[in-house]
Amino acid sequence: MVSISIQTVLISESVDPRCRTILEENGIRVTEKQNMRKDELIAEIKNYDGLVVRSATKVTADVINAANNLKIIGRAGTGVDNVDVDAATKKGIIVMNTPSGNTISAAELTCTLLMKTSFCIH
């Protein structure tokens, strides 16, 4: 098992408030800054051990190379196509995601759309 020390995390997009709560309950200082431009993220990322993104934040090699302390990137959602995994791996940064985080919501939407369709047919 790998043990890493995370003291500060930047959340760059809107995520479930429980994410911040869980991090803070474990002694991690959390900063939320949404809608940052690439240059703002590059300037900011050097201050953090962890980064939480969704799909809008592009974690490019430039961002990763500016991250002196970054140890982990968490993608709240399926896939990591907005993260340069190769650049992160070269710097020893762990990249992870939450692939089933929205499964229930997606299923509920699908069921609702199916019900709406069946009502429209009659």
C-alpha positions as CSV (number, residue, x, y, z in Angstrom):
1,M,0.0,0.0,0.0
2,V,1.3,3.5,-0.9
3,S,1.0,6.2,1.6
4,I,1.1,9.9,0.6
5,S,0.7,13.0,2.6
6,I,-1.9,15.4,1.4
7,Q,-2.3,18.7,3.2
8,T,-3.9,21.0,0.7
9,V,-6.3,20.4,-2.2
10,L,-7.6,22.7,-4.9
11,I,-11.1,21.9,-6.2
12,S,-11.4,23.7,-9.6
13,E,-15.0,22.9,-10.5
14,S,-18.4,22.4,-8.8
15,V,-18.5,19.1,-7.1
16,D,-20.7,17.6,-4.4
17,P,-20.2,19.5,-1.2
18,R,-19.6,16.2,0.6
19,C,-16.2,16.1,-1.2
20,R,-15.0,19.1,0.6
21,T,-16.5,17.9,3.9
22,I,-14.7,14.6,3.7
23,L,-11.4,16.1,2.9
24,E,-11.7,18.7,5.7
25,E,-12.8,16.0,8.2
26,N,-9.5,14.3,7.4
27,G,-7.4,17.4,8.2
28,I,-6.9,18.6,4.6
29,R,-7.2,22.3,3.8
30,V,-9.5,22.8,0.8
31,T,-9.7,25.8,-1.6
32,E,-12.4,26.0,-4.2
33,K,-11.7,28.2,-7.2
34,Q,-14.0,27.6,-10.2
35,N,-13.7,28.7,-13.8
36,M,-10.0,29.4,-13.7
37,R,-8.2,30.1,-17.0
38,K,-5.2,27.9,-17.8
39,D,-2.7,30.6,-16.8
40,E,-4.6,31.1,-13.5
41,L,-4.4,27.3,-12.8
42,I,-0.7,27.2,-13.7
43,A,-0.1,30.1,-11.2
44,E,-2.2,28.5,-8.5
45,I,-1.4,24.8,-8.7
46,K,2.1,25.1,-7.1
47,N,0.4,25.7,-3.8
48,Y,-1.4,22.3,-3.6
49,D,-0.8,18.6,-3.0
50,G,-4.0,17.5,-4.6
51,L,-6.4,18.7,-7.4
52,V,-10.0,17.7,-7.9
53,V,-11.5,18.4,-11.3
54,R,-14.5,17.4,-13.4
55,S,-14.5,17.7,-17.2
56,A,-14.0,21.4,-17.8
57,T,-10.6,21.8,-16.3
58,K,-7.9,20.6,-18.7
59,V,-4.9,19.3,-16.7
60,T,-2.3,19.7,-19.4
61,A,1.5,19.0,-19.2
62,D,2.0,22.7,-18.7
63,V,-0.2,22.6,-15.6
64,I,1.4,19.4,-14.3
65,N,4.9,20.8,-14.8
66,A,4.0,23.9,-12.8
67,A,2.8,21.7,-9.9
68,N,5.8,21.4,-7.6
69,N,3.9,19.7,-4.8
70,L,1.1,17.9,-6.6
71,K,0.8,14.2,-5.6
72,I,-2.7,13.3,-6.8
73,I,-5.3,14.4,-9.3
74,G,-8.9,13.3,-8.7
75,R,-11.4,13.4,-11.6
76,A,-15.0,13.5,-10.3
77,G,-16.5,11.5,-13.1
78,T,-15.9,8.9,-15.7
79,G,-12.6,8.8,-17.6
80,V,-9.5,11.0,-17.4
81,D,-9.4,12.3,-20.9
82,N,-8.9,15.9,-19.6
83,V,-5.8,14.9,-17.7
84,D,-2.4,14.4,-19.3
85,V,-1.8,11.0,-17.6
86,D,1.6,10.5,-19.2
87,A,2.9,13.9,-17.9
88,A,1.5,13.1,-14.5
89,T,3.0,9.6,-14.4
90,K,6.4,11.0,-15.3
91,K,6.2,13.3,-12.2
92,G,4.9,10.5,-10.0
93,I,1.5,12.0,-9.7
94,I,-1.4,9.6,-9.1
95,V,-4.4,10.1,-11.4
96,M,-7.7,8.6,-10.3
97,N,-11.4,9.0,-11.2
98,T,-14.9,8.1,-9.9
99,P,-16.4,6.1,-12.8
100,S,-19.7,5.3,-11.2
101,G,-20.3,8.5,-9.3
102,N,-23.2,9.5,-11.5
103,T,-24.6,6.1,-12.4
104,I,-27.8,6.4,-10.3
105,S,-28.6,9.9,-11.7
106,A,-28.0,8.7,-15.3
107,A,-30.3,5.7,-14.7
108,E,-33.0,8.0,-13.2
109,L,-32.8,10.3,-16.2
110,T,-33.1,7.4,-18.6
111,C,-36.1,6.0,-16.8
112,T,-37.8,9.5,-16.8
113,L,-37.2,9.9,-20.5
114,L,-38.6,6.5,-21.2
115,M,-41.7,7.3,-19.2
116,K,-42.1,10.6,-21.0
117,T,-41.7,8.9,-24.4
118,S,-44.4,6.3,-23.5
119,F,-46.8,9.1,-22.5
120,C,-46.2,11.0,-25.7
121,I,-47.0,7.9,-27.9
122,H,-50.5,7.4,-26.5
